[in-house]
Amino acid sequence: MDDTRPVYQSFECAPGLRLEAHERVSKLQFDALGTRLDRLETLMERLERRLWLTVYGVAAVILAEVMQGFVASAP
């Protein structure tokens, strides 16, 4: 009889080892979450800068039109 089944390595499976593996997976997940939060914070800062640039641009256009009105009405 030919036994062609794969041979798997034996491993220890105890509650302590399962807990250690779970802790490692949890740490990896929290590290990935921290990285994502850092990226999200960076993107929000960029968006805030763009928003303020837009607000200042609109204010500058309004002020320019007001000044243009004063210059046009001046004798």
GIHU-V209188 format. One record per pair of residues at least 12 apart in sequence whose ideal C-beta (glycine too) atoms are under 10 Angstrom apart, sorted by the first residue. I is the first residue (numbers start at 1). J is the second residue. Records with the same first field share a line. If there is no record, write none. Layout:
BEGIN
I=J + J
END
This chain:
BEGIN
none
END
